[in-house]
């Protein structure tokens, strides 16, 4: 039996109604990512260590943002 994903919206949602962001859901070994405006349009999953490296790169001074 599988459990449903528990989605969490990004804390950085941009302006307006706050719907210009992504949602993430942890799975056993992967992280699921989807568009908060169109959650039924598909999900991208990536290995958890790769997602952690991506987030850490965003947080670094001069990072990706």
C-alpha distances in whole Angstrom, upper triangle without the diagonal:
4,7,10,13,16,19,22,25,28,31,33,33,37,39,39,36,34,32,33,30,27,23,21,18,17,14,13,17,18,19,18,22,23,26,26,28,26,22,22,24,22,20,21,20,22,22,22,25,27,26,27,30,30,30,33,35,35,36,39,43,43,40,38,39
4,7,9,12,15,18,22,24,27,30,29,33,35,35,32,30,28,29,26,23,20,17,14,13,10,11,14,14,15,15,18,19,22,22,25,23,19,19,21,18,17,18,16,18,18,18,22,23,22,24,27,27,27,29,32,31,33,35,39,40,36,35,35
4,7,9,12,16,19,22,24,27,27,30,33,33,30,27,26,27,24,21,17,15,12,11,10,11,14,14,14,14,17,18,21,20,23,21,18,18,20,18,16,18,16,18,19,18,22,23,21,23,26,26,25,28,30,30,31,34,37,38,35,33,34
4,6,9,13,16,19,22,24,24,27,29,29,26,24,22,24,21,18,14,13,10,11,10,12,15,14,13,12,14,15,17,17,19,18,14,14,17,15,14,16,15,17,18,18,22,22,20,22,25,25,24,27,29,28,29,32,36,36,33,31,31
4,6,10,13,15,18,21,20,24,26,26,24,21,19,20,18,14,11,9,6,7,7,11,13,12,10,9,11,11,14,14,17,16,12,13,15,13,11,13,12,15,16,15,19,19,17,18,22,21,20,23,25,24,25,29,32,33,29,28,28
4,7,10,13,15,18,18,22,24,24,21,19,18,19,16,13,10,8,6,7,9,12,15,13,11,10,11,12,14,13,16,16,13,15,17,15,13,15,14,16,17,15,19,20,17,18,21,21,19,22,24,23,24,27,30,31,28,27,26
4,7,10,12,15,14,18,21,21,18,15,14,15,12,10,6,5,5,8,10,14,16,13,10,9,9,9,11,10,13,13,10,13,15,14,11,13,13,15,17,15,18,19,15,17,20,19,17,20,22,20,21,25,28,28,25,24,23
4,7,9,12,12,15,18,19,16,13,12,14,11,9,5,5,6,9,12,16,17,15,11,10,10,10,11,10,13,14,12,15,17,16,14,15,15,16,17,15,18,18,15,15,19,17,15,18,20,18,18,22,25,26,23,22,21
4,6,8,8,12,14,15,13,10,9,10,7,6,4,7,9,12,15,19,20,17,13,12,10,10,9,7,11,13,11,15,16,16,14,15,16,17,19,17,20,19,15,16,19,17,14,18,19,17,17,21,23,24,21,20,18
4,5,6,10,13,14,13,9,10,9,6,6,6,8,11,13,17,20,20,17,14,13,10,11,10,9,12,15,14,17,18,17,15,15,16,17,19,17,18,18,14,14,17,14,12,15,16,13,14,18,20,20,18,16,15
4,6,9,12,14,13,9,11,11,9,9,10,11,14,16,20,23,23,20,17,16,14,14,14,12,15,18,17,21,21,21,19,19,20,20,21,19,21,20,16,16,18,16,13,15,17,14,13,17,19,20,18,17,15
4,6,9,12,12,8,10,9,7,9,11,13,16,18,22,25,25,22,18,18,15,15,13,12,14,17,17,21,21,21,19,19,20,20,22,20,21,20,17,17,18,16,13,15,16,12,12,16,17,18,16,15,12
4,7,9,8,5,6,5,5,8,10,13,16,19,22,26,26,23,19,18,14,13,11,10,11,14,15,19,19,19,18,19,20,21,24,22,24,22,19,19,21,18,15,18,19,15,16,19,20,20,18,17,14
4,7,8,6,7,6,7,11,13,16,20,23,26,29,29,26,22,21,17,16,13,12,13,16,18,21,21,22,21,21,23,24,26,25,26,24,21,22,23,19,17,20,20,16,17,20,20,20,18,16,13
4,6,6,8,8,10,14,16,19,23,26,29,32,32,29,25,24,20,19,16,14,14,17,19,23,23,24,24,24,26,27,30,28,30,28,25,25,26,23,21,24,23,20,20,23,23,23,22,20,16
4,5,8,8,11,15,17,21,24,27,30,34,34,31,27,25,21,19,16,14,13,17,19,22,22,24,24,25,27,29,32,30,32,30,27,28,29,26,24,27,26,23,24,27,27,26,25,23,20
4,6,8,11,14,15,19,21,25,28,31,32,29,25,23,20,18,14,12,11,14,16,19,20,22,22,24,26,28,30,29,31,30,26,27,29,26,24,27,27,23,24,27,28,28,26,24,21
4,6,7,10,12,15,18,22,25,28,29,26,22,20,17,15,12,10,10,14,15,18,19,20,20,21,23,24,27,26,28,26,23,23,25,22,20,23,23,20,21,24,25,25,23,21,18
4,6,8,10,14,17,20,23,27,27,24,20,18,14,12,9,6,6,10,11,15,15,17,17,18,20,22,25,24,26,25,21,23,25,22,20,23,23,20,21,25,26,26,23,21,19
4,7,10,14,17,20,23,27,27,23,19,17,14,12,8,7,7,10,12,16,15,16,16,17,19,21,24,23,25,23,20,21,23,19,18,21,21,17,19,22,23,23,20,18,15
4,7,10,14,17,20,23,23,19,16,14,10,9,7,6,8,10,11,15,14,15,14,14,16,17,20,19,21,19,16,18,19,16,14,18,18,15,17,20,21,21,18,16,14
4,7,10,13,16,20,19,16,12,10,7,6,5,5,8,10,9,13,12,12,10,11,13,14,17,16,18,17,13,15,17,14,13,17,17,15,17,20,22,22,19,16,15
4,7,10,13,17,17,14,10,8,6,5,6,6,10,10,9,12,13,12,10,11,12,13,16,15,18,17,13,15,17,15,13,17,18,16,18,21,24,24,21,19,18
4,7,10,13,13,10,7,5,5,7,9,9,13,13,11,14,14,12,9,10,9,11,13,11,14,14,10,12,15,13,12,15,17,16,17,20,23,24,20,19,19
4,6,10,11,9,6,5,7,9,12,12,15,15,12,14,15,13,10,10,9,11,12,11,14,14,11,13,16,15,14,17,19,18,20,23,26,27,23,22,22
4,7,8,6,5,6,9,12,15,16,19,19,15,17,18,16,12,12,9,10,10,8,12,13,10,11,15,15,14,17,19,19,19,22,26,27,23,22,23
4,6,5,6,7,11,13,17,18,21,20,17,18,19,16,12,12,9,10,9,8,12,14,12,13,17,17,17,19,21,22,23,25,29,30,26,25,26
4,6,8,10,14,17,21,22,25,24,20,21,22,19,15,15,11,11,10,9,12,14,13,14,17,18,18,20,23,23,24,26,30,31,28,27,28
4,7,10,13,17,21,22,25,24,21,22,22,19,15,13,10,9,6,6,9,11,11,12,14,16,16,18,20,21,22,24,28,29,25,24,26
4,7,10,13,17,19,22,21,18,19,19,15,12,10,6,5,4,5,8,9,8,10,13,13,14,16,18,19,20,23,26,27,23,22,23
4,7,10,14,15,19,18,15,17,17,14,10,8,5,5,6,5,9,9,7,9,12,12,12,15,16,16,18,21,24,25,21,19,21
4,7,11,12,15,14,11,13,13,10,6,6,4,7,9,9,13,12,10,12,15,14,14,17,18,18,20,23,26,26,22,20,21
4,7,9,12,12,9,12,11,9,6,5,6,8,11,11,14,13,10,13,15,13,13,16,17,16,18,21,24,24,20,18,18
4,6,9,8,6,8,8,7,5,6,9,12,15,15,18,16,13,16,18,16,15,19,20,18,20,24,26,26,22,20,19
4,5,5,6,9,8,8,8,9,12,15,18,18,21,19,16,19,20,17,17,21,21,18,21,24,26,25,22,19,18
4,6,5,9,10,11,11,13,15,17,20,20,23,21,18,20,22,19,18,22,22,20,21,25,27,26,24,21,20
4,6,9,9,11,12,15,18,20,23,23,26,24,21,23,25,22,21,25,25,22,24,27,29,28,26,23,21
4,6,6,8,10,13,16,19,22,23,26,24,21,24,26,23,22,26,26,24,26,29,31,30,27,24,23
4,6,7,8,11,14,17,20,20,23,22,19,22,24,22,21,25,25,23,25,29,31,31,27,25,24
4,6,8,12,14,18,21,22,25,24,21,24,26,24,24,28,28,26,29,32,34,34,30,27,27
4,7,10,14,17,20,22,25,23,21,24,26,23,23,27,27,25,28,31,33,32,29,26,25
4,7,10,13,17,18,21,20,18,21,23,20,21,25,25,24,26,29,32,31,27,24,25
4,6,10,13,15,18,16,14,18,19,17,18,22,22,21,24,26,29,28,25,22,23
4,7,10,12,15,13,11,15,16,14,15,19,19,19,21,24,27,26,22,20,21
4,7,9,12,10,9,13,14,13,14,18,18,18,21,23,26,26,22,20,21
4,6,8,7,6,10,11,10,12,15,16,16,19,21,24,24,20,18,20
4,6,5,6,9,10,11,13,14,16,17,19,21,24,24,21,19,22
4,5,5,6,9,10,11,12,14,15,17,19,22,23,19,19,21
4,5,5,6,9,10,11,12,14,15,17,20,21,18,18,20
4,5,5,6,9,10,11,13,14,16,19,19,16,15,17
4,5,5,6,9,10,11,13,15,18,18,15,14,16
4,5,5,6,9,10,11,13,16,17,14,14,16
4,6,5,6,9,10,11,14,15,12,12,14
4,5,5,6,9,10,14,14,10,9,11
4,5,5,6,9,12,13,10,9,11
4,5,5,6,10,12,9,10,11
4,5,5,9,9,5,7,9
4,6,8,8,5,5,6
4,7,8,6,8,8
4,6,5,8,9
4,5,9,9
4,7,7
4,6
4
